[in-house]
Amino acid sequence: MFGLSENNQFIAYECRYVIYGDKAWDDLPENSLVDVVTGGEVREPTKVKACWDERALYVRFDCTDNHCVSDFKNRKDPLYEQDVVEVFIDEEGLGNKYMEIVLSPNNVVYDVFITHKPRADRNQPVFDIDREWTVEGLETSVEVGELKRTYTLSIPFSNFGKAPREDVEWKINFFRIDDDPEGNRHFQAWSPSGRIQFHLSEFFGTLRFVKV
C-alpha cells in the first residue's frame, strides 16, 4: 500500500481506479495522518483515502473530531486559521508548482495555486500565492456524526495539464489542522516535514495511479 524511507520522503499511496459511487470507498487502502513535526501519534486520528476514474480524483478524510472551531463563511477566507483538512497536489512532481485546496468543517473552500521561488534557507520556503485561481468544477461535502467528521473532495482532471493514466505519479500531501478545547493547535500530515510548515514540497509523498 505504501512505503516509507528513513527520512519520510518516499511515502507513496496506490490510488485505485474505481467506478465512483457510494460504495467506492469500502475496499480502498487508508493511511493515517501523523504529527507533522514528530511523525508520531495525534490527539484526534485522521484517515485518508483516494481514488480516481476518467473524470476526477477523489479524496476522503475520516476525522475523529470532538471539538470544532470554524467561523469562516466565504470561499477564499483564511480557513487555515481554524480547523481544516488540506490537499496539496503537484502534477509535475518538481516541487515548484502545486495547487492547495483547503476545506473547512462548514464545507467552505480555500483554493489557491502556489509557485515556489529559489530560497537560501531550506526550512523557510518562499512562494507566490495566486488567490484568483480556482478549482473549476470542484465538489465537496462534509458529513457530521457523533465525534466524527468526514470530508470528501472531487477534483476534476480538467484542472490539470492532462488526465492521468495508469502508473502515472503525482506528488501530493494531505494535512489537517485541529484546535483543541484549550485553544492549542495540532498539525497533522500524511508525509511529515519535521516542522510546522506545510509548504516544504520536498517532503510531499507520491500518489500512484493504478488499476487493480
C-alpha positions in Angstrom: 0.0 0.0 0.0 2.8 2.4 0.8 6.5 2.6 1.5 8.4 4.9 3.8 12.1 5.8 3.8 14.0 6.6 6.9 13.7 10.3 6.2 9.9 10.1 5.4 10.4 11.4 1.9 9.3 8.4 -0.1 5.9 7.6 1.2 3.5 6.5 -1.5 -0.2 5.8 -2.0 -1.7 3.5 -4.6 -4.7 5.5 -5.9 -7.0 2.9 -7.4 -9.3 3.3 -10.4 -12.9 2.8 -9.4 -16.4 3.2 -10.7 -17.2 6.1 -8.4 -20.3 6.0 -6.2 -21.4 5.5 -2.6 -19.6 2.1 -2.3 -16.3 3.3 -3.9 -14.6 3.9 -0.6 -15.3 0.5 1.0 -12.3 -1.5 -0.1 -9.7 1.2 -0.6 -6.5 1.4 1.4 -6.4 4.1 4.0 -3.4 5.9 5.6 -3.3 7.7 8.9 -2.1 11.2 9.3 0.6 11.8 11.9 2.1 14.7 13.8 3.7 17.0 11.2 6.8 17.5 13.4 7.4 14.2 15.1 5.7 11.7 12.8 4.1 10.3 15.9 0.5 9.8 17.1 -2.0 12.6 17.1 -4.7 13.7 19.5 -7.6 13.1 17.2 -6.9 10.4 14.5 -7.4 11.1 10.8 -7.6 8.6 8.0 -7.3 9.5 4.3 -8.2 7.6 1.2 -8.1 8.5 -2.6 -9.3 7.0 -5.8 -9.9 8.1 -9.4 -12.0 7.5 -12.6 -11.9 9.0 -16.0 -13.2 12.3 -14.8 -11.7 13.2 -11.4 -9.5 12.5 -8.4 -11.5 11.8 -5.2 -10.1 12.3 -1.7 -11.8 11.5 1.6 -10.7 12.4 5.2 -12.3 10.5 8.1 -11.6 12.6 11.2 -12.3 12.0 14.9 -13.5 15.4 16.0 -14.7 16.2 19.5 -14.2 19.9 19.2 -14.7 22.1 16.2 -13.6 25.7 15.5 -14.9 27.0 12.2 -16.3 30.6 11.8 -15.4 31.5 8.2 -18.2 31.6 5.6 -16.8 32.6 2.3 -14.6 31.0 -0.4 -11.0 32.3 -0.1 -11.4 33.2 3.5 -8.2 32.3 5.5 -9.7 29.0 6.6 -6.3 27.6 7.7 -6.5 29.9 10.8 -9.0 27.4 12.2 -9.9 23.7 11.8 -9.4 22.4 8.2 -8.3 19.5 6.1 -5.9 20.2 3.1 -4.7 18.6 -0.1 -1.6 19.8 -1.9 -1.2 18.4 -5.5 1.9 18.8 -7.6 1.2 17.3 -11.0 4.7 17.9 -12.4 6.4 16.4 -9.3 9.2 19.0 -9.3 8.2 20.8 -6.1 7.9 24.2 -7.9 4.2 24.5 -8.6 1.1 22.9 -6.9 -2.5 23.5 -6.1 -3.6 23.9 -2.5 -7.2 23.0 -1.6 -8.4 23.7 1.9 -11.8 22.5 3.2 -13.4 23.7 6.5 -15.9 21.8 8.7 -18.6 24.1 7.3 -17.8 22.9 3.7 -16.2 26.2 2.8 -13.3 26.1 0.3 -10.0 28.0 0.1 -8.2 27.1 -3.2 -5.0 28.7 -4.5 -2.1 28.0 -6.7 1.4 28.1 -5.3 4.6 28.9 -7.2 7.9 28.5 -5.3 10.9 30.8 -5.6 14.6 29.9 -5.0 15.5 30.1 -1.3 18.6 30.1 0.7 17.1 28.6 3.8 15.5 25.2 3.1 13.4 25.5 6.2 11.7 28.7 5.1 10.0 28.4 1.7 9.4 31.5 -0.4 6.4 31.4 -2.8 3.8 33.3 -4.6 0.1 32.6 -4.0 -2.3 33.1 -6.8 -5.6 33.7 -5.0 -7.5 34.4 -8.2 -7.0 30.8 -9.3 -9.9 28.3 -8.6 -10.5 24.6 -9.0 -13.2 24.6 -11.7 -16.0 22.0 -11.0 -14.7 21.2 -7.5 -17.3 19.3 -5.5 -17.0 18.9 -1.7 -19.1 17.6 1.1 -18.8 17.4 4.9 -20.8 14.8 6.9 -21.0 15.1 10.6 -21.6 12.2 13.0 -21.0 11.7 16.7 -17.4 12.7 17.4 -16.7 12.3 13.7 -16.5 14.4 10.6 -16.0 13.1 7.0 -14.7 15.4 4.3 -14.9 14.4 0.6 -13.5 16.2 -2.4 -14.0 15.6 -6.1 -11.3 17.3 -8.2 -11.9 17.2 -12.0 -8.9 16.4 -14.1 -9.8 19.3 -16.4 -7.9 21.4 -13.8 -4.6 19.7 -14.7 -2.3 19.6 -17.7 -3.7 16.3 -18.7 -5.7 13.4 -17.1 -3.5 10.7 -15.6 -3.2 7.2 -16.9 -2.2 4.0 -15.1 1.2 4.2 -13.4 1.5 8.0 -13.7 2.8 9.5 -10.4 2.0 12.9 -8.9 3.5 14.4 -5.8 0.9 15.1 -3.0 0.4 15.7 0.6 -2.6 15.6 2.9 -2.9 17.7 6.1 -5.2 18.6 8.9 -5.2 21.5 11.4 -7.2 20.8 14.5 -7.8 23.1 17.5 -8.4 21.5 20.9 -10.8 22.9 23.6 -7.8 24.7 25.3 -7.0 26.7 22.2 -3.9 24.7 21.2 -3.4 23.9 17.6 -2.5 20.5 16.3 -0.9 20.0 12.9 -1.2 16.6 11.1 0.3 15.4 7.8 0.4 12.3 5.7 4.1 12.8 4.9 5.6 14.8 7.8 8.2 17.5 7.3 9.7 17.7 10.8 8.4 21.2 11.4 5.1 23.2 11.4 5.4 24.1 7.8 3.1 22.5 5.1 4.9 24.2 2.1 8.1 22.1 2.2 7.3 20.4 -1.1 10.4 18.2 -1.0 8.5 16.2 1.7 5.4 15.5 -0.4 4.6 11.9 -0.9 3.8 10.1 -4.1 0.3 9.4 -5.5 0.5 6.5 -7.9 -2.5 5.9 -10.2 -3.2 2.2 -10.6 -5.9 -0.1 -12.0 -6.3 -3.3 -10.0 
